[in-house]
Amino acid sequence: MTTPAQEAARRRTFAIISHPDAGKTTLTEKLLLFGGAIQMAGSVKGRKAARHATSDWMALEKERGISVTSSVMQFPYEDRIVNLLDTPGHADFGEDTYRVLTAVDSALMVIDVAKGVEERTIKLMEVCRMRDTPIMTFINKLDREGKNPIELLDEVESVLKIQCAPVTWPIGMGKRLKGVVHLLTGEVHLYEAGRNFTRQDSTIYPSLDTPELAGKLGPAMLAELREELELVEGAAHPFDVEAYLAGRQTPVFFGSAVNNFGVQPLLDFFVEHAPSPRPRATTTREVAADEERLSGFVFKIQANMDPQHRDRVAFMRVCSGRFNAGMKAFHVRSGKEVKLANALTFMASDREIAAEAWPGDVIGIHNHGTVSIGDTFTEGEALSFTGIPNFAPELFRRARLRDPLKLKQLQKGLAQLSEEGATQFFKPLMSNDLILGAVGVLQFDVVAYRLKDEYGVDASFEAVNVATARWVHCDDAKKLEEFREKNAMNLALDAAGELVYIAPSRVNLQLAEERWPDVRFAATREHA
Ligand code: G4P
């Protein structure tokens, strides 16, 4: 019989971080190809193309089966099980991306060789750094002319403040691309346009000294390469697994995702060195993956295929123990036992009913809005995983109802859609307004569309005098009461009933912070 310890050790759960267009979708496809989920190649791409425009995105969301499935892709590779968690591509969905990153054990950073380190990569890297997430790097699009590799690594080191340890090194670039050298094994992987499209089909020579290689590269290029490698060896950091696992060093690979070149050395190295599920902090103690009892937390909620039924899928990352189909689990926030019937697993080819799941895996739990982001499930122990942030929104609108009789549906719709985490819903203490906060402006269109489509409510969103919001905490109950009385005009409750200060301006917030030194104004609400 297998144990959580054995199964956890085989798991590699990660996400790809990159700036749009660096090649995340293409690389995902190739990884799935190696994992044997060949039928997926192509479909990931189509989904992405449709994601670009708002209207398409909505039409796409109607086919929720697809988007639920590809949120988590699981495939076997060698004797490992790889879970790739998709991070939403649109800039508006930053918050979702952050939360997905709380559910992984490592990340893969994709950089366009011509563009180098871009703005979104910098932001995502900051998030990874909060948890010291280990990161591997793939420098993509080597079939095009790009920056000098040594300068590019310097750029990564100085901009992202992480040591680079090249594991493969390019032989030429653009039209002159001939292959990569594996710096640890000495192997040379040849680039042969056309051949590398299929899996495991590249020609590999055991070392640079292989006589045939001189013919392939030409003596001039070979000499140039040897010189460059000497330079790299002298200047670059050698791979240090401890430094990688601590998030201080990133192993670097070069390749071309679209040509499926350089991907296999990356994947081989990844399954060997990327961390299996690590211990996680909770409100009471650290939970180790090899514990016998099930625990996990919800990092994402998605409305399911049939909006009429308000059915939603909560994505739970398993942190310890074993999940069995139909088992009962303790929903810590509500204090109730819940039967996890028909939970889903996410094989890359299809989604399936989960027979079992292990630490590092993700399961999808059907529910009708009772499960929220940040919720913990256990086998009875009252602990909650920490560190799943809810960010203060930056944009606010008041919901305006065309038919006043639909107020109840509107409230319900706003509250339920907010559970998915992309928007937040506030009820001011002193007015009947319903205020929606979002991180991106596209969210208001999405919510208006879904209110109509799923709740039959015709609502629009209009400007409101709120500039920013802060969750309010105070250890002194009397002080808090006083604060509440004096500031009732600027206070609201969020969907979970937590007190929030909604400031008409940044200056107002600053003044309030100065006037009430005992009150904490938090820009994130940790799901507890
Ligand atoms: P993303 O998910 O990170 O946004 O990037 P995606 O994979 O969609 O790739 C962005 C563009 O870069 C795509 O071109 C893709 O084909 C191309 N690309 C990916 N990997 C490589 C590579 O190794 N070499 C080259 N030359 N291009 C690459 P597109 O024109 O937007 O789409 P398509 O028309 O090619 O499908």
Residues whose N, C-alpha, C, O or C-beta is under 5 A from the ligand:
A	BS01	G4P	H19 P20 D21 A22 G23 K24 T25 T26 L27 N140 K141 L142 D143 R144 G255 S256 A257 V258 N259
